[in-house]
Amino acid sequence: MAEQGIFCLGGATVPLYDTLGPDAAEFILKQTGVRAVVSTRMELERLVEVKKGGQCPNFTTVILADGVTAEAMEWAKESQLNIISFAKVEAVGAQHIATNGHQHRPPSGKDIFTFCYTSGTTGEPKGALLTHTNLIAAVAGVSGIFPMEISDRHLSYLPLAHIFERIVMCQVYSAGASIAFYRGDPLLLIDDLQACRPTIFPAAPRVLNKIYDKIQGGFAAAGGFKKKLFDKAIAVKTHNLITKGELKHGLYDRLLFNKIARGLGMDHIRILVSGSAPLSRTVMNFYRIVLGCPVVEGYGQTEGAAAATVSMPEDMMTAGHVGVPSAAVEIVLMDVPEMGYLHTDTLHKRQPCQGRGEILVRGPVVFKGYYKDHEKTRETVDEDGWLHSGDVGLWTMQGQLQIIDRKKNIFKLSQGGMYYRTLYTRAKCRLSPSTSLTATSSFLFVVLVVVVIEYVAPEKIENIIIQSLLVGQAFVYGDSVQSALVAVLIPDEDTVRNMLQKSEETMALAKAPFAEICQNETLKKMIKNEIMKVGKVNGLHGFEIPKSIYLDSEPFSVENGLLTPTFKLKRQQARDKYERQIETMYAELPKPKSNL
């Protein structure tokens, strides 16, 4: 309500994630010079800390959406903050309009609608300046692919500061549809879904993966006829899906899948949209089967108003890609020679493609720049207006975009250099001055390939590892002075306990505290074997599979500082937290033999 009122006066907003710590909140408030913040009492304590820090002199007022209490007034006196209830603001506004009338001052398309601060996985958050043209272009670009209707219902549970959620809400507003807001407790999300019965469901893979794991774990624990029926139904519907594009099945939907959807509060969903991170092919097809409706995946980033591509609702036979460009963008792939990706490539893992490279986006969705950071802006948007995403993609033979790697957050293991030296030494013994030019060229090509393929993208590996039902979260680590990867994994507690209960040898362990279970060597070996299996199925190279793992019982979270408010892993903080465990894992690995 506050944001819509601000827009009516031609103003801009600076959304703050409610999980921001005092340091990040102080940085944003200081950089933008914000004078008033609308929040609930839950965030007031942190805002008081920011004010006490003395670095934000312009910040003077907090408008509390849930009212002013005596305790809130005491906090306000301590920090010299002016505390007002949202109800009072509405009352004063109503009186002003009654006396003076409403003066609507709509913004222009070039005006900033929001300072959208990125999550900040490394360093200080950056304020992306998005205009009203960016917002409307993003909505218009995807509306032609799946238009909303006035009868649609959307349950808003993603952070309101997240650009993905804001684009969806704008699309709902423009269609005259309805929005329900969840209670703020992730543990009650299913209850809220059952109360709302949404017809559209934008979701982050983190949420979809969690629900998927619980359903799979529940049927695995049930065993017997239920498990056999579930597996048979999944197999039949998967076959029909990928061969015919069929989403419905008269028998299995009635016996099984309609009941599951109803229990989740998802039985009215007509389209599910996944975004903000990659969703595995297996999980995507699973939801298509269970819900019997189109499940599509979108791709974009904050700097491009979150809407670059989306898969087509008519295409349910394929998965593992993010669809086609929206009507509001152009997309090209730029060579990344150091990683071996070229726009002229015709093969990827033996499958034909139409080019590979870094994804560049251009169009009216591209942001204006980072607030007070011209250098980072120039690094992100080039002179021709292309937004450099840092993601590596390929064009499939059908013209769909597939995300295959990440240009940022990559590193090369030390064995790349060792492998090169070994190969060079061996070949030098075979190559003589009389060796043909063809043979010499072939040798150099092999060396080049070895060096290229040893680049490691940890995010890609983590997304593959968590496909295992035993693994809830993953942090893969490696650097240029080590010859192998290691990983910190958070096992899925319910799945692990159910598995341990099935064996007499581990039944007692299943009842132990989860921290004790995570230290068990048997479980460690089982999870390591699982990683090997999912890695091979998904085409990981040997050097991309972690050689040692550490199991922790405490999930990565926003509260413990390991996740951003949009649930992305903070790598630097994770490395610092697990520094001792990483050193131990590397110390326990066998030393590589020298071949020189």
C-alpha positions as CSV (number, residue, x, y, z in Angstrom):
1,M,0.0,0.0,0.0
2,A,2.8,2.4,0.8
3,E,4.6,1.7,-2.5
4,Q,1.5,2.3,-4.6
5,G,0.9,5.5,-2.7
6,I,4.5,6.6,-3.4
7,F,4.1,5.8,-7.1
8,C,1.0,8.0,-7.3
9,L,3.2,10.9,-6.2
10,G,6.0,10.0,-8.7
11,G,8.3,8.7,-6.0
12,A,10.6,5.7,-5.8
13,T,11.0,3.0,-3.2
14,V,14.0,1.4,-1.5
15,P,12.9,-2.1,-0.4
16,L,14.7,-3.6,2.5
17,Y,14.7,-7.4,3.1
18,D,13.4,-8.1,6.6
19,T,16.3,-10.4,7.1
20,L,19.0,-7.7,6.6
21,G,21.4,-7.2,9.4
22,P,22.1,-3.8,10.9
23,D,25.3,-3.3,8.8
24,A,23.6,-4.0,5.4
25,A,20.5,-1.9,6.4
26,E,22.8,0.9,7.5
27,F,24.7,0.8,4.3
28,I,21.6,1.1,2.2
29,L,19.9,3.8,4.3
30,K,23.1,5.8,4.3
31,Q,23.7,5.5,0.6
32,T,20.2,6.4,-0.4
33,G,19.5,9.1,2.2
34,V,16.1,7.6,3.0
35,R,14.1,9.6,5.6
36,A,11.2,7.2,6.4
37,V,10.9,3.4,6.6
38,V,7.7,1.4,6.6
39,S,8.1,-1.8,8.6
40,T,6.6,-3.9,11.4
41,R,7.6,-3.9,15.0
42,M,9.7,-7.0,14.4
43,E,12.2,-4.9,12.4
44,L,12.2,-1.9,14.7
45,E,14.9,-3.1,16.9
46,R,17.4,-3.4,14.0
47,L,16.3,0.1,12.7
48,V,17.0,1.5,16.2
49,E,20.5,0.0,16.1
50,V,21.1,1.6,12.7
51,K,19.9,5.0,14.0
52,K,22.1,4.7,17.1
53,G,25.1,4.1,14.8
54,G,24.9,7.7,13.8
55,Q,25.7,7.1,10.2
56,C,22.2,7.8,8.8
57,P,21.3,11.4,9.9
58,N,18.5,11.7,7.2
59,F,16.7,8.6,8.6
60,T,14.3,10.1,11.1
61,T,10.9,8.2,10.9
62,V,9.6,4.7,11.1
63,I,5.9,4.0,10.1
64,L,4.8,0.8,11.8
65,A,2.3,-1.3,9.8
66,D,1.1,-3.2,12.9
67,G,0.7,-0.2,15.2
68,V,2.6,1.6,17.9
69,T,3.1,0.1,21.4
70,A,4.5,1.5,24.6
71,E,7.7,-0.6,24.1
72,A,8.1,0.8,20.6
73,M,7.8,4.3,21.9
74,E,10.6,3.6,24.5
75,W,12.9,2.3,21.7
76,A,12.1,5.4,19.7
77,K,13.0,7.7,22.6
78,E,16.4,6.0,22.9
79,S,17.3,6.6,19.3
80,Q,15.4,9.8,18.7
81,L,13.3,8.2,16.0
82,N,9.8,9.5,15.2
83,I,7.4,6.5,15.4
84,I,4.0,6.7,13.6
85,S,1.4,4.0,13.0
86,F,0.4,3.3,9.4
87,A,-3.3,3.8,10.5
88,K,-2.5,7.4,11.4
89,V,-0.8,8.0,8.0
90,E,-4.0,6.7,6.3
91,A,-6.2,8.9,8.5
92,V,-4.1,12.0,7.9
93,G,-4.1,11.3,4.2
94,A,-7.8,10.8,4.0
95,Q,-8.4,14.1,5.8
96,H,-6.0,15.9,3.4
97,I,-7.8,14.4,0.3
98,A,-11.1,15.4,1.8
99,T,-9.9,19.0,2.2
100,N,-7.6,19.5,-0.8
101,G,-8.6,16.7,-3.2
102,H,-6.2,14.1,-4.5
103,Q,-3.4,15.3,-6.7
104,H,-2.2,12.4,-8.8
105,R,1.4,13.0,-10.1
106,P,2.1,9.9,-12.2
107,P,5.7,9.1,-13.0
108,S,7.2,9.0,-16.5
109,G,8.6,5.8,-18.0
110,K,12.2,7.2,-17.4
111,D,11.6,7.7,-13.7
112,I,13.1,5.3,-11.2
113,F,10.5,3.0,-9.6
114,T,12.8,1.3,-7.2
115,F,16.4,1.0,-5.9
116,C,16.5,-2.8,-6.0
117,Y,19.5,-3.8,-3.9
118,T,21.1,-7.1,-4.9
119,S,21.6,-9.7,-2.3
120,G,25.3,-9.2,-1.9
121,T,26.8,-12.7,-2.0
122,T,30.2,-10.9,-1.9
123,G,31.0,-7.4,-0.7
124,E,28.4,-4.6,-0.2
125,P,25.0,-4.8,-1.8
126,K,24.6,-2.9,-5.1
127,G,21.5,-0.7,-5.7
128,A,20.1,-1.5,-9.2
129,L,18.1,1.4,-10.5
130,L,15.0,0.1,-12.3
131,T,12.7,2.4,-14.2
132,H,8.9,2.2,-14.7
133,T,9.7,1.4,-18.4
134,N,11.8,-1.6,-17.1
135,L,8.9,-2.8,-15.0
136,I,6.1,-2.5,-17.6
137,A,8.3,-3.9,-20.4
138,A,9.1,-7.0,-18.2
139,V,5.4,-7.5,-17.5
140,A,4.4,-7.0,-21.2
141,G,7.1,-9.3,-22.4
142,V,5.9,-12.3,-20.5
143,S,2.1,-11.5,-20.5
144,G,1.9,-12.7,-24.1
145,I,3.3,-16.1,-23.2
146,F,0.9,-16.7,-20.2
147,P,-1.6,-14.0,-19.7
148,M,-3.4,-13.7,-16.4
149,E,-7.1,-13.5,-15.9
150,I,-9.3,-11.5,-13.5
151,S,-10.3,-14.7,-11.8
152,D,-6.6,-15.7,-10.9
153,R,-5.4,-15.9,-7.4
154,H,-1.7,-15.5,-6.3
155,L,-0.3,-16.3,-2.9
156,S,2.6,-13.9,-2.2
157,Y,5.2,-15.6,0.0
158,L,8.5,-14.7,-1.7
159,P,10.1,-11.5,-0.2
160,L,8.4,-8.4,-1.4
161,A,11.8,-6.8,-2.0
162,H,12.6,-9.5,-4.6
163,I,12.3,-8.3,-8.2
164,F,10.7,-11.7,-9.2
165,E,7.9,-11.3,-6.8
166,R,7.3,-7.6,-7.7
167,I,7.1,-8.4,-11.4
168,V,4.5,-11.1,-10.7
169,M,2.5,-8.7,-8.5
170,C,2.5,-6.0,-11.1
171,Q,1.2,-8.5,-13.7
172,V,-1.6,-9.5,-11.2
173,Y,-2.5,-5.9,-10.7
174,S,-2.7,-5.2,-14.4
175,A,-5.1,-8.1,-14.9
176,G,-7.3,-7.1,-12.0
177,A,-6.7,-10.4,-10.3
178,S,-6.3,-11.2,-6.6
179,I,-3.3,-11.5,-4.2
180,A,-3.3,-13.3,-0.8
181,F,-0.4,-12.7,1.5
182,Y,1.0,-15.6,3.6
183,R,1.5,-15.3,7.3
184,G,5.2,-15.0,7.2
185,D,6.0,-18.4,8.6
186,P,7.6,-20.9,6.1
187,L,6.4,-23.8,8.3
188,L,2.8,-22.7,7.7
189,L,3.1,-22.2,3.9
190,I,1.2,-25.4,3.1
191,D,-1.6,-24.3,5.4
192,D,-1.7,-20.9,3.6
193,L,-1.8,-22.6,0.2
194,Q,-4.7,-24.7,1.4
195,A,-6.6,-21.6,2.5
196,C,-5.8,-19.6,-0.7
197,R,-6.0,-22.3,-3.3
198,P,-3.9,-20.2,-5.8
199,T,-4.4,-20.5,-9.5
200,I,-1.0,-19.3,-10.4
201,F,2.1,-20.2,-8.4
202,P,5.5,-18.5,-9.0
203,A,8.0,-20.5,-7.0
204,A,11.7,-20.6,-6.1
205,P,13.4,-24.0,-6.7
206,R,14.3,-24.1,-3.0
207,V,10.6,-24.3,-2.1
208,L,9.8,-26.8,-4.9
209,N,12.8,-29.0,-4.0
210,K,11.7,-29.1,-0.4
211,I,8.2,-30.2,-1.2
212,Y,9.5,-32.7,-3.7
213,D,11.8,-34.3,-1.1
214,K,9.0,-34.5,1.4
215,I,6.7,-36.3,-1.0
216,Q,9.4,-38.7,-2.2
217,G,10.5,-39.4,1.4
218,G,6.9,-40.0,2.5
219,F,6.2,-42.6,-0.1
220,A,9.7,-44.2,0.5
221,A,8.9,-44.5,4.2
222,A,5.4,-45.9,3.5
223,G,6.9,-48.7,1.3
224,G,4.8,-51.6,0.2
225,F,1.8,-51.2,-2.2
226,K,1.7,-47.4,-1.8
227,K,5.3,-47.1,-2.9
228,K,4.8,-49.5,-5.8
229,L,1.7,-47.6,-7.0
230,F,3.5,-44.3,-6.7
231,D,6.5,-45.5,-8.7
232,K,4.3,-47.1,-11.4
233,A,2.2,-43.9,-11.7
234,I,5.2,-41.7,-12.0
235,A,6.8,-44.0,-14.6
236,V,3.6,-44.1,-16.8
237,K,2.9,-40.4,-16.6
238,T,6.6,-39.5,-17.2
239,H,6.5,-41.7,-20.4
240,N,3.3,-40.1,-21.6
241,L,4.7,-36.6,-20.8
242,I,8.0,-36.8,-22.7
243,T,6.6,-38.8,-25.6
244,K,3.1,-37.2,-26.1
245,G,3.1,-34.1,-23.9
246,E,0.2,-35.4,-21.9
247,L,-0.4,-33.9,-18.5
248,K,-3.4,-35.9,-17.4
249,H,-4.1,-39.6,-16.7
250,G,-7.7,-40.7,-15.9
251,L,-6.7,-43.5,-13.5
252,Y,-3.6,-42.3,-11.7
253,D,-4.8,-38.8,-11.3
254,R,-8.0,-40.0,-9.6
255,L,-6.2,-42.6,-7.5
256,L,-3.2,-40.6,-6.5
257,F,-2.1,-37.3,-7.9
258,N,-5.4,-35.3,-7.4
259,K,-5.2,-36.2,-3.7
260,I,-1.6,-35.1,-3.4
261,A,-2.3,-31.8,-5.2
262,R,-5.4,-31.2,-2.9
263,G,-3.3,-31.9,0.2
264,L,-0.7,-29.3,-0.9
265,G,-3.4,-26.7,-1.6
266,M,-2.3,-26.8,-5.3
267,D,-5.3,-28.4,-6.9
268,H,-6.5,-25.2,-8.5
269,I,-3.2,-24.2,-10.0
270,R,-3.4,-23.7,-13.8
271,I,0.3,-22.7,-14.3
272,L,3.4,-23.0,-12.1
273,V,6.4,-20.7,-12.8
274,S,9.8,-21.4,-11.4
275,G,12.5,-18.7,-11.3
276,S,15.5,-17.2,-9.5
277,A,17.6,-20.4,-9.7
278,P,17.9,-23.5,-11.9
279,L,15.2,-26.2,-11.4
280,S,16.3,-29.8,-12.2
281,R,14.6,-31.7,-15.1
282,T,13.5,-34.4,-12.7
283,V,11.7,-32.0,-10.3
284,M,10.1,-30.0,-13.1
285,N,8.6,-33.1,-14.7
286,F,7.5,-34.3,-11.3
287,Y,5.3,-31.2,-10.7
288,R,3.9,-31.5,-14.2
289,I,2.9,-35.0,-13.4
290,V,1.5,-34.4,-9.9
291,L,-0.4,-31.1,-10.7
292,G,-1.4,-32.0,-14.3
293,C,-0.7,-28.4,-15.4
294,P,2.0,-26.6,-17.3
295,V,5.2,-26.0,-15.3
296,V,7.5,-23.5,-16.9
297,E,10.8,-22.0,-16.0
298,G,11.9,-18.4,-16.4
299,Y,15.3,-16.8,-16.5
300,G,16.5,-13.3,-15.7
301,Q,18.3,-11.1,-13.2
302,T,17.6,-8.1,-11.1
303,E,19.5,-5.8,-13.6
304,G,17.2,-7.0,-16.4
305,A,13.9,-6.8,-14.4
306,A,13.9,-10.6,-13.9
307,A,12.3,-11.3,-17.2
308,A,14.6,-12.4,-20.1
309,T,13.2,-15.8,-21.1
310,V,10.4,-18.2,-20.2
311,S,9.5,-21.7,-21.4
312,M,6.3,-22.1,-23.3
313,P,3.2,-23.6,-21.6
314,E,2.5,-25.6,-24.8
315,D,5.9,-27.3,-24.6
316,M,5.7,-29.9,-21.9
317,M,7.7,-32.6,-23.6
318,T,11.1,-30.9,-22.9
319,A,12.8,-29.7,-19.8
320,G,16.2,-28.6,-18.7
321,H,16.0,-25.2,-20.4
322,V,14.6,-21.8,-19.6
323,G,12.6,-21.3,-22.8
324,V,12.7,-18.5,-25.4
325,P,13.4,-14.8,-25.2
326,S,10.4,-12.6,-24.1
327,A,9.1,-10.1,-26.5
328,A,10.9,-7.3,-24.6
329,V,14.5,-8.5,-25.1
330,E,17.2,-9.5,-27.6
331,I,19.7,-12.2,-26.5
332,V,23.1,-13.2,-27.9
333,L,25.8,-15.5,-26.7
334,M,29.3,-14.1,-26.5
335,D,32.5,-16.3,-26.7
336,V,34.1,-17.3,-23.4
337,P,37.4,-18.8,-24.8
338,E,39.0,-19.3,-21.5
339,M,36.2,-21.8,-20.6
340,G,36.0,-23.3,-24.1
341,Y,32.6,-21.8,-25.0
342,L,32.2,-20.3,-28.5
343,H,29.1,-19.0,-30.3
344,T,30.1,-21.2,-33.2
345,D,29.9,-24.5,-31.2
346,T,27.7,-27.2,-32.6
347,L,28.1,-29.8,-29.9
348,H,27.6,-29.9,-26.1
349,K,28.3,-33.2,-24.3
350,R,27.8,-34.9,-27.7
351,Q,24.4,-33.3,-28.2
352,P,23.9,-30.8,-31.1
353,C,23.4,-27.2,-30.3
354,Q,23.5,-23.8,-32.0
355,G,26.2,-22.0,-30.1
356,R,27.5,-21.6,-26.6
357,G,28.7,-18.5,-24.6
358,E,28.0,-15.9,-22.0
359,I,24.3,-14.7,-22.1
360,L,24.0,-11.0,-23.1
361,V,20.6,-9.3,-22.9
362,R,19.4,-6.0,-24.4
363,G,16.1,-4.2,-24.5
364,P,13.8,-2.0,-22.5
365,V,14.1,-4.2,-19.4
366,V,17.8,-3.4,-18.9
367,F,18.3,-1.3,-15.8
368,K,19.6,2.3,-15.6
369,G,22.7,1.4,-13.6
370,Y,24.0,0.9,-10.1
371,Y,23.4,3.8,-7.7
372,K,26.6,5.7,-7.1
373,D,28.7,3.0,-8.7
374,H,29.6,3.9,-12.3
375,E,32.5,1.5,-12.5
376,K,30.3,-1.6,-11.7
377,T,27.7,-0.3,-14.1
378,R,30.2,-0.1,-17.0
379,E,31.4,-3.7,-16.1
380,T,27.8,-4.9,-16.3
381,V,26.4,-3.0,-19.3
382,D,28.6,-2.3,-22.3
383,E,28.5,0.6,-24.8
384,D,26.1,-1.1,-27.0
385,G,23.5,-1.6,-24.2
386,W,24.2,-5.3,-23.7
387,L,23.7,-6.6,-20.2
388,H,26.4,-9.1,-19.4
389,S,24.8,-11.8,-17.2
390,G,27.8,-13.8,-16.1
391,D,25.8,-17.0,-17.0
392,V,26.9,-19.3,-19.7
393,G,24.2,-20.7,-22.0
394,L,23.6,-22.6,-25.2
395,W,20.9,-22.5,-27.9
396,T,19.2,-25.8,-28.3
397,M,18.3,-27.0,-31.8
398,Q,14.7,-25.9,-31.1
399,G,15.9,-22.3,-30.2
400,Q,15.6,-22.6,-26.4
401,L,18.1,-21.2,-24.0
402,Q,19.8,-23.6,-21.7
403,I,22.0,-22.5,-18.7
404,I,25.0,-24.7,-18.6
405,D,27.6,-22.9,-16.5
406,R,28.6,-19.8,-14.6
407,K,31.3,-17.4,-15.7
408,K,31.7,-15.9,-12.3
409,N,32.5,-18.0,-9.2
410,I,34.7,-20.4,-11.3
411,F,38.2,-21.6,-10.5
412,K,40.7,-24.1,-11.8
413,L,42.1,-26.9,-9.6
414,S,45.9,-27.3,-9.3
415,Q,45.8,-30.6,-11.2
416,G,45.0,-28.6,-14.3
417,G,48.5,-27.3,-14.2
418,M,49.9,-30.6,-13.0
419,Y,48.1,-32.5,-15.8
420,Y,49.5,-30.0,-18.3
421,R,53.0,-30.5,-17.1
422,T,52.7,-34.3,-17.0
423,L,51.3,-34.4,-20.5
424,Y,53.9,-32.0,-21.8
425,T,56.8,-34.0,-20.3
426,R,55.5,-37.3,-21.7
427,A,54.8,-35.9,-25.1
428,K,58.2,-34.1,-25.3
429,C,59.9,-37.5,-25.2
430,R,57.8,-38.6,-28.2
431,L,58.0,-35.4,-30.3
432,S,61.2,-34.9,-32.2
433,P,62.3,-32.2,-34.6
434,S,61.2,-34.5,-37.4
435,T,57.7,-34.9,-35.9
436,S,55.0,-33.9,-38.4
437,L,53.1,-30.6,-38.0
438,T,49.8,-32.5,-37.9
439,A,51.0,-34.6,-34.9
440,T,52.3,-31.5,-33.1
441,S,49.1,-29.7,-33.6
442,S,47.1,-32.6,-32.3
443,F,49.2,-32.7,-29.2
444,L,48.7,-29.0,-28.5
445,F,44.9,-29.3,-29.0
446,V,44.8,-32.1,-26.4
447,V,46.7,-29.9,-24.0
448,L,44.3,-27.0,-24.6
449,V,41.3,-29.2,-24.0
450,V,42.7,-30.5,-20.7
451,V,43.3,-27.0,-19.4
452,V,39.8,-25.8,-20.4
453,I,37.8,-28.6,-19.0
454,E,39.4,-28.3,-15.5
455,Y,37.6,-25.1,-14.8
456,V,35.1,-25.7,-12.0
457,A,31.7,-24.0,-11.5
458,P,30.6,-24.9,-7.9
459,E,27.0,-23.7,-8.3
460,K,26.4,-26.1,-11.1
461,I,27.8,-29.0,-9.1
462,E,25.8,-28.0,-6.0
463,N,22.5,-28.0,-8.0
464,I,23.3,-31.6,-9.2
465,I,24.3,-32.8,-5.7
466,I,21.0,-31.7,-4.1
467,Q,19.1,-33.9,-6.5
468,S,19.9,-36.7,-4.1
469,L,17.0,-37.2,-1.6
470,L,19.6,-37.5,1.1
471,V,21.1,-34.1,0.6
472,G,19.2,-30.9,1.5
473,Q,21.9,-28.3,0.9
474,A,25.4,-28.3,-0.5
475,F,28.5,-26.1,-0.4
476,V,31.3,-27.1,-2.8
477,Y,34.7,-25.7,-2.3
478,G,38.1,-25.8,-4.1
479,D,40.9,-23.5,-5.1
480,S,43.8,-23.3,-7.4
481,V,46.3,-24.8,-4.9
482,Q,44.3,-28.0,-4.4
483,S,43.9,-30.9,-6.7
484,A,40.3,-31.9,-5.7
485,L,37.0,-30.6,-4.5
486,V,35.5,-31.0,-1.1
487,A,32.0,-30.3,0.1
488,V,30.0,-29.4,3.1
489,L,26.6,-31.0,3.0
490,I,23.4,-30.6,5.1
491,P,21.6,-34.0,4.9
492,D,17.8,-34.0,4.7
493,E,16.9,-35.0,8.2
494,D,13.5,-36.7,7.5
495,T,14.8,-38.8,4.6
496,V,17.9,-39.8,6.5
497,R,16.0,-40.9,9.6
498,N,13.5,-42.9,7.5
499,M,16.3,-44.6,5.7
500,L,18.1,-45.5,8.9
501,Q,15.0,-47.0,10.4
502,K,14.7,-49.6,7.6
503,S,17.8,-51.5,8.8
504,E,18.2,-53.3,12.1
505,E,21.9,-52.2,12.2
506,T,21.0,-48.5,12.0
507,M,17.6,-48.5,13.7
508,A,19.0,-47.2,17.0
509,L,21.0,-44.5,15.2
510,A,17.8,-43.2,13.6
511,K,16.6,-42.1,17.1
512,A,19.8,-40.2,18.0
513,P,20.2,-36.4,17.9
514,F,20.7,-35.3,14.3
515,A,24.1,-33.8,15.0
516,E,25.2,-37.3,16.2
517,I,23.8,-38.9,13.1
518,C,25.7,-36.5,10.8
519,Q,29.0,-37.7,12.4
520,N,28.3,-41.3,11.5
521,E,30.8,-42.8,9.0
522,T,28.3,-45.2,7.5
523,L,26.0,-42.4,6.6
524,K,28.9,-40.4,5.2
525,K,29.8,-43.3,2.9
526,M,26.2,-43.7,1.8
527,I,25.9,-40.0,0.9
528,K,29.3,-40.0,-0.8
529,N,28.1,-43.0,-3.0
530,E,24.9,-41.1,-3.7
531,I,26.9,-38.1,-4.9
532,M,28.9,-40.3,-7.2
533,K,25.7,-41.7,-8.7
534,V,23.9,-38.4,-9.3
535,G,27.2,-36.9,-10.6
536,K,27.6,-39.6,-13.2
537,V,24.0,-39.5,-14.3
538,N,24.3,-35.7,-14.8
539,G,27.6,-36.0,-16.7
540,L,30.0,-34.5,-14.2
541,H,33.7,-35.1,-14.9
542,G,35.7,-37.0,-12.3
543,F,37.4,-33.8,-11.0
544,E,34.0,-32.2,-10.5
545,I,32.9,-34.7,-7.9
546,P,34.0,-33.9,-4.3
547,K,36.5,-36.3,-3.0
548,S,35.8,-35.6,0.6
549,I,32.6,-34.4,2.4
550,Y,31.7,-33.0,5.8
551,L,28.1,-33.4,7.1
552,D,26.6,-30.7,9.3
553,S,23.2,-30.8,11.0
554,E,22.6,-27.0,11.0
555,P,21.1,-25.8,7.7
556,F,22.4,-22.8,5.8
557,S,20.1,-20.0,6.6
558,V,19.6,-16.2,6.4
559,E,19.7,-16.1,10.2
560,N,23.2,-17.7,10.5
561,G,24.5,-15.5,7.8
562,L,25.2,-18.2,5.2
563,L,22.3,-17.3,2.8
564,T,21.3,-14.1,1.3
565,P,17.6,-12.9,1.7
566,T,17.0,-14.6,-1.7
567,F,18.4,-17.8,-0.4
568,K,21.7,-17.7,-2.4
569,L,24.8,-19.2,-0.7
570,K,27.3,-16.6,0.7
571,R,30.5,-18.4,-0.4
572,Q,32.9,-16.2,1.5
573,Q,31.0,-16.6,4.8
574,A,30.6,-20.3,4.2
575,R,34.3,-20.7,3.6
576,D,35.1,-18.8,6.8
577,K,32.6,-20.8,8.9
578,Y,33.9,-24.2,7.7
579,E,37.6,-23.3,7.4
580,R,38.7,-25.8,9.9
581,Q,36.6,-28.6,8.4
582,I,37.9,-27.8,4.9
583,E,41.5,-28.0,6.2
584,T,40.7,-31.3,7.8
585,M,39.1,-32.7,4.6
586,Y,42.1,-31.7,2.5
587,A,44.5,-33.1,5.1
588,E,42.8,-36.5,4.9
589,L,42.9,-36.8,1.2
590,P,45.8,-38.9,-0.3
591,K,48.5,-36.8,-1.7
592,P,48.7,-36.8,-5.6
593,K,51.6,-38.7,-7.0
594,S,54.1,-36.7,-9.0
595,N,54.4,-37.7,-12.7
596,L,57.3,-35.4,-13.5
